[in-house]
Amino acid sequence: AKIRSDEAGVELARCLVESDERQPVSLIGYSFGARAVFSCLNELARLQEEWEDDRAKNSPQIKSSPSKNSSSLQNVQGLANDINEKPKIKREPASIIEDVVLMGSPTYTDRKAWAACRRVVAGRLINCYSRKDWILTLMFQVRSSTGIFRRTAGTYPVEDVARIENVDCSDLVGGSHGDYCMVVHGILDRAGFGCSVDSGNIS
């Protein structure tokens, strides 16, 4: 399921950059849908780097240089390389996404990956989590090949990344990961999604 979600995210990113639509897009997902959105954002960040490099190469006054953040996007780049055709980028990747809400996301709280996502989201990037979601915790750790405990964004806040909003939904989502589908509206209301940003919610 993780691999399929990551692949779906890469395809979504490519559909967005190849689209003729010029309106900004907001993305909402929970569980593996949230992971697909996260993968989409990382792919957009990778495509943004390519877009900037291409612009630098085409400009006689600017010399291109390797991106400092390329290492954080290696996993997404590996998935992208599996698809032979290079996307036809019709608009700057960083200009596409307005707001993003991720709920119960089975992704690690890796700072570099989240920082890459933040760079391609113009508006709010909200991580909704539940410390009581033991199903997600156990499922993700059992499937981990390292055997080392790593925090997941669906059960912990994403820390030390500027302009990431963390919303604690522990009282709404208990031990069942499936609770998310029943309380989506309540979570969006708590996050104030669609409203102006409240600085008190930003970590």
LUMNU-834484 format. One line per 8 residues: for each residue x, y, z of N, C-alpha, C. Coordinates in steps of 0.001 Angstrom, whole numbers, plus 524288, in hexadecimal, padded with zeros to 5 digits. Layout:
N
X Y Z X Y Z X Y Z | ...
! end
This chain:
203
8033D 7FB50 80000 80000 80000 80000 80365 804EB 80000 | 807D7 804BA 802CC 80B4E 80948 802F6 80D78 80A7F 7FD8D | 80F38 80675 7FAD2 81178 8073B 7F5A0 80D5F 8094E 7F1DD | 808A7 8070E 7F214 80477 808DA 7EE90 802FF 80E85 7EFB3 | 802F8 80FEE 7F4B1 801B9 81553 7F61C 805E1 81910 7F415 | 80AD6 8178A 7F4AC 80F18 81AD8 7F2C5 80ED9 81B7A 7ECDA | 80DC0 81736 7EA1E 80D5F 81772 7E46D 808BF 81AD7 7E2BA | 8045A 81A61 7E58A 7FFC4 81D8E 7E449 800FF 82357 7E512
8040E 8248D 7E91F 8058A 829F6 7EA16 808E2 82C30 7E5C3 | 80C88 82915 7E3CD 80FDE 82ACC 7DF7B 80C8F 82BDA 7DAA2 | 808E4 82867 7D984 8057D 82919 7D4F7 80217 82DF7 7D592 | 8002B 82EE0 7DA55 7FCF9 83381 7DB49 80024 8387A 7DA47 | 804FB 83888 7DC1B 80856 83D16 7DB46 80921 83E1A 7D572 | 809FE 839EF 7D280 80AE6 83A86 7CCE5 805FC 83C54 7CA10 | 80180 83A7A 7CBC9 7FC96 83C49 7C977 7FBD3 8421E 7CA7F | 7FD51 843DE 7CF22 7FCA7 8495E 7D086 8002A 84CEF 7CD4A
80516 84B6A 7CC88 808AC 84ED2 7C998 80791 84EA6 7C3BE | 80504 84A84 7C1F1 803C4 84A11 7BC68 7FE69 84C4D 7BB0B | 7FB76 84DCC 7BF1C 7F62A 84FBC 7BE43 7F63E 85559 7BC2F | 7F237 856AC 7B923 7F195 85BFE 7B72A 7EEC2 85F79 7BB19 | 7ECD8 85D19 7BF52 7EA1E 8600F 7C35D 7EDDD 863E2 7C603 | 7EC0F 86899 7C6FC 7EF61 86C91 7C95F 7EDA4 86E13 7CEDB | 7E961 86BD2 7D0B0 7E78D 86CFB 7D5F7 7EAA6 869D7 7D9FE | 7EBBD 86C0B 7DE9C 7EE7D 86913 7E2AC 7EB2C 86487 7E4AB
7EDC1 86090 7E6A8 7EB2F 85BC5 7E856 7EC38 85AEB 7EE28 | 7E83A 85928 7F0FE 7E8E0 85798 7F66F 7E82C 851B1 7F6C9 | 7EB53 84F27 7F9FD 7EB39 84977 7FA70 7EA12 847E0 80015 | 7E692 8441A 800BD 7E539 841FF 805E2 7E56F 83C12 80595 | 7E7ED 83992 8095F 7E824 833E5 8095C 7E8CB 831BA 80ED4 | 7E6D4 82CFE 80FAE 7E7CC 82A60 814AB 7E9D2 824E2 813B3 | 7ECB4 822DD 8176D 7EF20 81DBB 8171D 7F2A9 81D78 81247 | 7F217 81972 80F13 7F589 818F2 80A8A 7F44F 81CFF 80658
7EFAF 81F4B 8069A 7EE91 823B7 80334 7F205 82850 8049A | 7F304 8290C 809B5 7F68B 82D29 80B7D 7FC1E 82C00 809C0 | 7FD8E 8270B 809D2 802D0 825A0 807FD 80369 826C1 80227 | 7FF43 825C5 7FF28 7FF71 826F1 7F98D 8001E 82CCE 7F8AB | 7FD6B 83001 7FBC1 7FDFC 835AF 7FB4D 80388 8374E 7FCC0 | 805A4 834EE 800DF 80B00 83619 80292 80EE8 834BF 7FE45 | 80E1C 8304A 7FBC1 81171 82EB9 7F75F 810ED 83289 7F2D6 | 80C24 83459 7F1EC 80B2E 83834 7EDCE 80E44 83D30 7EED2
80E3D 83F04 7F3A5 81107 843D6 7F4FD 816E3 84332 7F450 | 818F4 83EAE 7F5E0 81E8B 83DC0 7F53F 82017 83D73 7EF81 | 81CAA 83B39 7EC4F 81DB8 83B0B 7E6B0 81D78 84084 7E452 | 819C7 843A8 7E615 81985 84909 7E441 81E68 84C0A 7E5CF | 82070 84AF3 7EA80 82549 84D81 7EC36 829D6 84BEC 7E8BB | 829F4 846F1 7E740 82E1A 8451B 7E3C0 82D97 847A9 7DE61 | 828CE 847F2 7DC5E 827E8 84A66 7D748 82910 85041 7D780 | 82823 852A5 7DC00 82966 8582E 7DCA1 82F47 8590B 7DC1D
83252 85587 7DE56 837FF 855E8 7DDCF 839A5 8556E 7D81B | 8373C 851C2 7D548 83869 8512F 7CFB5 836DE 8561F 7CCB4 | 83263 85845 7CE05 83077 85CEF 7CB6C 8343D 8617C 7CC48 | 8361A 8620F 7D117 839CB 86646 7D246 83F05 8656B 7CF8A | 840C9 86079 7CF5E 845AF 85F4C 7CCAB 84541 86079 7C6D9 | 840D0 85F17 7C480 83FFF 8601B 7BEEC 84003 865F2 7BDD9 | 83D8C 868F4 7C13E 83D6F 86EA5 7C08E 842EF 870ED 7C111 | 845F4 86EBA 7C4C3 84B48 8709A 7C58A 84EAC 86F67 7C0C4
84DED 86ACF 7BE86 850FC 86950 7B9EE 84FA8 86CB1 7B533 | 84AB8 86E4F 7B4E6 84901 8716E 7B074 84A2C 8773E 7B113 | 84C0F 878AB 7B5AE 84D59 87E24 7B6A7 85339 87EEB 7B623 | 85505 8827F 7B2D4 85AA4 8834F 7B213 85D53 885B9 7B6D1 | 85A41 887F5 7BA6C 85C8D 88AAD 7BEE2 85CBE 8875C 7C3C9 | 85A54 882C4 7C3A9 85A08 87F80 7C859 85C6A 87A38 7C73C | 85FD3 8787A 7CAA2 86219 8734D 7CA2D 85F21 86F82 7CD9E | 85DE5 86AF3 7CB77 85B0A 8671A 7CE84 85EB1 8646A 7D252
85C79 862D6 7D6B3 85F78 86007 7DAAE 85C1F 85BC8 7DCF8 | 85E7D 85790 7DEE6 85B6E 85351 7E130 85834 85540 7E5BF | 85387 8533B 7E64A 85023 854CD 7EA99 85203 85293 7EFBE | 851A7 855C4 7F3D7 85349 85409 7F902 84F7A 85019 7FB54 | 84AA0 85013 7F943 8469E 84CD2 7FB9A 84593 847CD 7F892 | 848EA 846AF 7F4AF 847E5 8422C 7F157 847F9 83D0F 7F454 | 84B21 83CAA 7F87A 84B88 837C4 7FB5D 8466F 83654 7FE07 | 84365 83A44 7FFAF 83E87 8392B 80272 83A4D 8372A 7FED1
83B38 8377E 7F9A9 83738 835E9 7F5EA 838B8 830FF 7F2ED | 83C9A 82E1E 7F4D6 83E93 82997 7F1F8 83A75 82560 7F14F | 8374B 82470 7F566 8335F 82051 7F50F 82F55 82187 7F0EE | 82D6D 82660 7F0E8 82990 827EB 7ED04 82BF3 827D6 7E794 | 830E8 8297A 7E72C 8337C 82986 7E215 83404 82400 7DFF8 | 834F3 8203A 7E371 83555 81AD0 7E1BD 83040 818EC 7DF63 | 82BDD 81A6D 7E1D7 826CA 818F7 7DFB5 825E8 81BAA 7DA75 | 82771 82099 7DA26 826A9 8237E 7D548 829D5 82135 7D0DB
82E70 81F37 7D215 831C7 81D01 7CE0A 82F7E 81806 7CBB8 | 82BDE 81591 7CEB9 8295C 810DD 7CCB2 825AF 81228 7C82F | 82426 81717 7C7CA 820B5 818C6 7C399 82421 81B4B 7BF6C | 8243D 818FA 7BAC8 82805 81A89 7B6CA 82732 82012 7B4C7 | 82248 82196 7B3F2 82143 826A4 7B190 821FB 82B0A 7B580 | 824FA 82EF8 7B3F7 8259B 83390 7B73A 820C3 836F6 7B6A5 | 81E85 838D4 7BB03 819BA 83BEF 7BA98 81AA3 84102 7B7A3 | 8169D 842B8 7B4CF 816DF 847AD 7B208 814E6 84BEF 7B5B8
81880 84E8A 7B83F 81716 85263 7BC37 814F7 85750 7B9A0 | 81000 8587F 7BAA1 80D76 85CFB 7B83E 80D2B 861AB 7BBE8 | 80E68 860DC 7C0EC 80E5A 86527 7C4A8 8122E 863F3 7C904 | 813DB 867F0 7CBC6 81795 86720 7D000 81525 8639A 7D42B | 817AE 85F3B 7D588 8156E 85B90 7D959 8140B 85E13 7DE91 | 8171F 861E9 7E041 81628 86471 7E54D 81181 8682B 7E531 | 80F20 868E9 7E09F 80AB8 86C8F 7E020 80574 869C6 7E005 | 80571 864AA 7E0D6 800AB 8619B 7E008 7FD6D 860E5 7E4FC
7FFF5 85F94 7E954 7FD2D 85E02 7EE10 7FC22 862A5 7F1A1 | 7F73E 86338 7F346 7F5C1 8675D 7F6E5 7F62A 86571 7FC8F | 7F297 861F8 7FE2B 7F28B 85FF3 80387 7F29B 85A00 8037F | 7F4A9 857BE 807C0 7F4E8 85207 80840 7F37B 85085 80DD8 | 7F01A 84C8D 80E50 7EEC9 84A58 8136B 7EFE3 84480 81345 | 7F353 842AD 816B6 7F4A4 83D23 81718 7F2BA 83B16 81C5A | 7EFAF 836DE 81C3E 7ED78 834A3 82104 7EF31 82EFA 821AD | 7F166 82DC2 82632 7F30D 8285E 8273D 7F6D6 8266A 82326
7FA8A 829A7 821B9 7FE14 82852 81D69 80227 8243E 81EFC | 80269 81FD6 81C43 8066F 81BE1 81D53 80B99 81D3D 81AB8 | 80DBC 821AE 81C4E 812CF 82377 81A60 81619 824FF 81F11 | 81B33 824B2 81E86 81EA1 82639 822CC 81ED9 82C2D 82342 | 82059 82E05 827DF 820CA 833A6 828C2 8263C 83594 8273B | 82801 833F6 822B3 82D2A 83577 820BE 82D34 83B3D 81F53 | 830B1 83E35 821BF 830AB 843D7 82114 831D1 84583 81B7B | 83587 842EA 818EE 836F2 84472 8139B 83267 8438F 80FD9
82FD2 83F20 8106A 82B72 83DEE 80CF1 826EE 841BC 80DD1 | 825D9 842FC 812C3 8219E 846AA 813E7 822FF 84C2C 8123A | 827F8 84D98 812C5 829A7 852C2 810F4 8290C 8532E 80B0A | 82A22 84EED 80842 82968 84EDA 80295 823A8 84FA4 8013B | 82031 84D14 80428 81A90 84DC6 8034C 818F3 8536C 80443 | 81B0A 855B2 80861 819A4 85B06 809DB 81AF5 85EE6 80582 | 81F21 85DEE 8029F 820DC 86182 7FE93 81D20 861CD 7F9EE | 819E6 85DC9 7F92C 81660 85DD4 7F4A9 810B1 85EA9 7F63D
80FC7 86020 7FB1E 80A7E 8615D 7FCEF 80A45 8672F 7FE1E | 80709 869F6 7FB38 806D3 86FA1 7FBCA 8040D 8714E 800C7 | 8001E 86E4D 80256 7FCFE 86FBC 806DF 7FE50 86C97 80BB4 | 7FA79 869D3 80DAC 7FB0E 866F0 81292 7FC63 86134 8118F | 7FFEB 85F2B 814B1 80131 8598E 814A3 8001D 85786 81A19 | 7FBF5 8546D 81A94 7F9F0 852D3 81FAC 7FA9B 84CF5 82071 | 7FD0C 84B7E 824C3 7FDAD 84607 82630 7FA25 844D8 82ADC | 7F633 8418F 829FA 7F28D 8400A 82E1E 7F408 83A9B 83012
7F4C2 83A1D 83520 7F6BC 83531 83750 7F3C5 833A6 83C38 | 7F444 82EB1 83DA8 7F1F5 82CB4 84281 7F5F4 82949 84547 | 7F744 82AB8 84A01 7FAEC 8279C 84D17 7F886 82263 84ECA | 7F36F 821E8 84E46 7F0BA 81D1F 84FDF 7F017 81939 84B65 | 7F1FE 81A98 846D3 7F166 81726 84249 7F586 812D6 8427C | 7F4AF 80F17 845D7 7F87E 80ADE 8468F 7F8B0 8073D 841D4 | 7F462 806E2 83F03 7F450 80388 83A5D 7F84C 80586 83666 | 7F84F 80AA5 8357A 7FC14 80CE8 831CF 801A6 80C2F 833D3
80268 80D20 838D8 807A2 80C96 83B1E 809B7 80712 83A77 | 80695 8033A 83C01 80853 7FDCA 83BBA 808F6 7FBFA 83618 | 80544 7FD55 832C7 8057C 7FBAD 82D4F 80A5E 7FDC8 82AA6 | 80B8A 802B5 82B93 80FE4 8052D 828EA 81512 8033C 82AFF | 8156B 80259 8302E 81A58 800A3 83268 81B76 7FAEB 83123 | 81759 7F7B2 830F9 81819 7F22C 82FA6 81A22 7F19E 82A1B | 81847 7F507 82699 819EA 7F4C3 82124 81F2A 7F769 8202A | 82121 7FA28 82419 82622 7FCCE 82375 82A82 7F8D8 8232E
82DF2 7F969 81F4D 83237 7F5AB 81E87 836C7 7F6AC 82239 | 836FE 7FB51 82490 83B79 7FCA7 827D6 83AF0 7FA88 82D5A | 8361D 7F9F9 82F21 8354E 7F842 8347F 83619 7FCA8 83867 | 83750 8014E 8368C 83829 805D4 839E5 8332F 80918 83A05 | 8319A 80AAE 83EB7 82CD4 80DC3 83F38 82D99 81327 83CCE | 82A0E 8148F 8395C 82A11 819BE 836FC 8248B 81BF2 83752 | 82425 820D1 83892 81F09 82348 83923 81C3C 823B0 833E6 | 81730 822C6 83412 813F1 82373 82F6C 810BE 8286E 83004
80FD8 82B16 82BA6 80CFE 83001 82BC2 80755 82F44 82D6E | 80547 82A85 82CDB 7FFE8 82986 82E6D 7FF31 828D9 8343E | 80387 82856 83728 80329 82798 83CD0 80658 82B8F 83FF1 | 80964 82EC2 83D40 80C93 832BA 83FE2 80C97 837BB 83CA5 | 80D8A 83C24 83F28 80E1F 84104 83C28 8133B 84115 83920 | 8133A 843E9 834D1 817FE 844BD 831CD 81AAF 8498A 8341E | 81F57 848BA 8362D 82205 84CEA 838FE 826BC 84EFC 835F7 | 82840 853BD 8375A 82CF1 85641 83536 82CA6 85732 82F56
827EC 857D0 82D50 82730 8595C 827D8 823A4 85E1C 827D8 | 82593 86265 825C8 822A0 86749 825E6 81D86 866DE 822E0 | 8197F 86939 824F2 81462 869D4 82271 811A2 864A2 82167 | 812A1 860CE 824C6 80F7B 85C0B 824D3 80BBB 85C7C 82964 | 806AB 85BFC 8285E 802CE 85C2D 82C8C 80195 8569D 82E57 | 801DC 855BC 83362 80095 850AA 835A3 7FB93 8511A 838C4 | 7F7DD 84DA0 837AE 7F2D8 84DAD 83A60 7F21D 84874 83D24 | 7F1C1 8489A 8424F 7F11D 843E5 84578 7EB5F 84242 8456E
7EA5F 83D99 8435A 7E504 83B95 842F2 7E454 836A4 84646 | 7E772 83643 84A6C 7E76C 83187 84DA7 7E21B 83083 85024 | 7DF31 834B1 85134 7DA07 833FA 85390 7D5E6 83272 84F8D | 7D720 83318 84A95 7D378 831B2 8466D 7D499 82C5C 8441A | 7D993 82AF0 843F8 7DB2E 825EC 841B7 7DDAD 822A7 845FD | 7DB29 81E45 8474D 7DD21 81AE5 84B73 7E0C9 816BD 8495A | 7E026 81201 84B41 7E3A9 80DC9 849BD 7E2C0 80BBC 84442 | 7DE52 80D1C 841E4 7DD13 80B26 83CAC 7DE97 80F2C 8388A
7E20D 80D92 83517 7E3BA 81108 830E1 7DF2B 8126B 82D4E | 7DB4F 80EEB 82D1A 7D6C4 80FDD 829C8 7D33C 81431 82BB9 | 7D438 8162F 83077 7D101 81A77 8328B 7D164 81F5A 82F31 | 7D5BA 81FF9 82C6C 7D67E 824BA 8295B 7D215 825A1 8257A | 7D04F 82191 822F0 7CC4A 82244 81EEE 7C718 82417 82143 | 7C676 82364 8266E 7C1A1 824EE 82900 7C1D9 82A86 82B21 | 7C689 82CA4 82BBA 7C708 831BC 82E55 7C9E0 835C5 82AED | 7C9E2 834F2 825CE 7CCA5 8388A 8224B 7CAB9 83E1D 822F9
7C599 83EDA 8231A 7C380 84424 82389 7C511 846AC 828AF | 7C4F4 8439A 82CE0 7C687 845AD 831F1 7CC3C 8474D 83204 | 7CF8B 84442 82F72 7D523 84583 82F39 7D60B 84A77 82C08 | 7D35C 84AE6 82798 7D3F6 84F9A 82456 7D20F 85472 82734 | 7CDD9 853E3 82A3F 7CBF4 8584D 82D58 7D003 859DA 83170 | 7D256 85603 833FE 7D645 85728 837FC 7DB0D 859C8 83591 | 7DC7C 85823 830F1 7E100 85A69 82E4E 7DFC7 85FCE 82C13 | 7DABD 86135 82C07 7D93E 86634 829C4 7DA48 86658 823EF
7D9AC 861DF 82172 7DAD0 86196 81BE0 7D6EE 864E9 818DB | 7D907 8683F 8156D 7D5BF 86BD9 8128B 7D56F 87123 8152D | 7D7C6 87183 819E8 7D7D9 87678 81CC2 7DD5B 878B5 81C87 | 7DDE2 87D79 81E6C 7E30E 87FDC 81EA2 7E64E 87D30 822C0 | 7EB7E 87D5F 82216 7EF0E 87AB0 8259B 7EEF8 87D0C 82B05 | 7EEBE 879B7 82F02 7EF4B 87B51 83473 7F4CB 879F9 8361F | 7F7F0 87DE3 83744 7FD70 87CF6 8387D 7FE2B 87965 83D2A | 7FA2F 878E8 8406A 7FAA5 8758B 844FB 7FAD3 86FC6 8439A
7F916 86E70 83EC6 7F8FE 868FA 83D2E 7FDF8 86753 83A6A | 8014C 86B07 83937 805E6 869D7 83621 80A68 86865 839AA | 80CF1 863FD 83870 8117C 8625F 83B89 8165D 862C4 83843
! end
